[in-house]
Amino acid sequence: MGYIFAHLYTGEEFLKKTGYETRSRKVFNFGTMGPDFLYGEGVEKEKLFHDERAKEFAKFLLMHSDERTVDYALGYATHIFSDMEMFPVIMRFANGNFDEYVRLSIVFDTMLSKKLYNVSIEKVNVASKINIGKSLPENVAALLKEASKEIYGETEINFNSAYQKFIRFLAITYDPFLVKRMVYPIIKLFTKFDIYNFTYPVQLKNVPRNFYNSVFDATQKGIEKSISGLRNTLKYSEKIPKQVQD
């Protein structure tokens, strides 16, 4: 599934390489989170939407989008296409362990931001990059509901609630100021549990050899797959922006 900053980066590169101009950059950015925000409805729901039908789900979003939802659909699709390249590489370094996969995805975000932008990601308010307001736009929520029913037979997921929980989770656990700098150190005094497993690390530990370069190469392949895949998927649709078609 990659992680927050990596998917924001793949989306940004997609926009640069296609020349597509978003109507709403934050809606597009939230789209690049793909199904990850369904964590708010439970890990099993999030994993379900990452299964072999994920590409079909993304295609449904694209083919049934309009000018109000196309930014979200495009962002979502970049997540799915980039995951196809990134997931197996990170999972290989994690030796098939999902918890280690999540940790290494967070490690990659931390390294990527520093190497490309000289930014310490633990000091960035990532929630603000994808926060599109108190609620999902109604048209986006409706499109997700329609797609989930068609592709997965799911009718009970509250996508708006999942979005709200996801934003709150990021705002609390990835807050670079209040929580991380004040509350976390206090918690560490009273427990052996490493709460930093749920946020960007202050210090990187246990990074496998050649990890960054391998995952970065996969990320580049994911960006190219996003571009070519979207052109192939959408070449029959009149609704796809011309910048992505050409």
N, C-alpha and C positions, 0 to 999 in steps of 0.2 A: 503493500500500500504506500510505500514511500512515507514522507512526513510533511509537515506544514510548509516549511520554507522551500523544500525541494520541489513541491508541486506548484508553489507560487512562482518559483524560478522557471519551471518548464512552461508554465502559462505565459510568463513574460517573454520568454524566448520565442514561443509560438507567435505571439503578437508581433514581435520584431521581424521575424522571418516571413510572415505572410502579409504584413502591412495592414492587418485588420484593425479597424478603430472601433472600440467598444462603445456602446451607448451608456453602459454603466460598468466601470472597471471593478467596483467592489462586487457586483453581481457575478461578473466573470471570475474574479478571484475566489469567491465562495464556491463557484462551480468547480474550480480546480481541486477542491477538497474531495470531490467525487463522493463515494458512499461513506467516507470516514466519519462524517458528522452523525451517522446513524449509531455511533458508539453510545449516544445519549439514550437510545432505545434498547441497548443491550449489545454485547459483543457478538452474539450469534447473528443478529440482524446485519451488523456491519460485515461480518464474514460472508453471509449469504449473498449480499450484493456485490461481493468481489469474486463470485464463482464464475463458471464458464459462460454464464449468460450475461456477464457484465458488459461485454461489447454489444450484444444485442439490445440491452437496456439503453446504453448510450446512443445507439443508432435510433432507437425509438424516440428518445428525447430530441434528437436532431431533426428527424423527419417530421415531427409533430410540433416543432417550435414555430413561433412567429417573432415579430420584431420585439416583442416584450420579453421573450424567454430565450432568444437565440444566444445571447451572451452567456447565460447560465449553461445552456446545452453544450456550447463550444468548450467552455472551461471544464465541464464534467468529462467531456470526451478526451481532453488532453490528459486528465488524471488516469483514465482507463488505459489509454495507449502507452503512456509512460510507465505505468505499473507493469505492463507486459514485459518490459525490459528490466526494470529495476528490481521487482520482487524476487525473481529467481536468483539474482546475483547476491542480494542482501541475505536471502534465506540460506544460500550456500555458505556464506561466512558465519551464519548463525547455527549452522549444522542442523537445520530443520527445527530449531527450538523457537516457537513464536514469541515468547517473552524476550529472548535475546534478539530476535528480529526487530522488535519494537525499540529496544535499547539502541541497536546499531543504526536504525533509521534516524533516531534523535541525534546520535553521534554524527551521522552524515550531514544533517541539517547544520549542526554546529560548525563542522569543518567547511562546508560549502559557503556559508555566509562569510566566514573569515577569509578564505582563500580568494573568493571572487570579488567581495565588496569591502573587505577589511572591517567587517561589522561583527561585534560580539553579540551573537543571537540571543544570549541569555538576558541582554539588556533591551531587547526589542519587544514591544507590545504587539505580539502577532495577532491577537484577537481583533485589533483595530483594522488590520489589513483585509479582513473578510466579514466584518460586522456590517450588515446591510440594514440594520434597524431592529426594532423590537420584534418584528415578525418577518417571516418570509413573504415576498410578494405573492399575492393570492394566485397569480397566473403560474408562478413557478411551482408553488405547492400543488396546484391542480394538475400540472403536467407530470410531476413526480408521482402523484397518486394514480393517474391514468396509466403511466408506464409500469408502475409496480404491479398493478392489477393485470395488465396485459402480459408481462414477461414472467412475473413470479407468482401470480395468483394471490398476491398480498393485498388485503383491503383494510387492514386495521392499523397500519403505521401512521402515526401522527407526525408528519414531516416538519411541521411548524414547531411542535414541541421538541423534536430532536434537534432542530436548529438552535432553539433557545437554550437548551441544556448544553449543547456543544460550545456556544459562545460563552456561557457562564463558566464552564469548565476551563476554557482557555484563559478567560479573564482572571480567574482565581489562581490556577496552578502555574500559568506562564506570565503572570504579572511581574514585570522586571523590577518593580519598586516595592510596593507595600508588602506583599506576601513573601516574596523571595528574600528580601533584605531584612525583614523584621520577624515574621512569624516562623518561617522554616528553621532558622537557627535555634529558636526556642524549642520547637518540636524535637529537634535533634538532641537536645539536652536530656530529654525524658524518654527517649525510645531508641532502640537499635535499628528500627525500620528506617530505610533510606528513602525519605520522601522525595529526594531529588530524582528518583526513578520516574517521577511523574512530571518532570519539567526539564528544561535544557540544563545540562551540567555546567557547573562553574569550572570544573577541571575534567578533561577527557582522560578516561582510564580504559585499559584493556582494548585498545584499537588494533584489530588484526593487521598484519603486514599486507601492504598493497590494497587495503580496503578502499581508501578514498579514490584512488585512480580507477579501480575496477568499477565502482559504483558510478563515478562521474562519467566514465565512458558509456555505461548503460543509460545514464540520464540523457546523454547526447543522442543516443540511438532512439530513446523514447521520444525526444522532441521531433526527430525526423519522422518517426513512425506516426506521431500525432498529425504532422503536416500531410504526409502522403495518405494516411488512413482516412483523414477527414475529407480530403479531396475525392478519394475513391468512394467514400460513403455518400457524399453529398452532391456528386456531380449530376444526379438526376433530380435534385430538388431545386425548385425555383426560389426557395426561401434562403438558401445559403448565401452569405455575403460574397460579392464578386471577388474581393481580395483573397479569399480562401480558395475559391474555385480556380483562379488563374495560376 
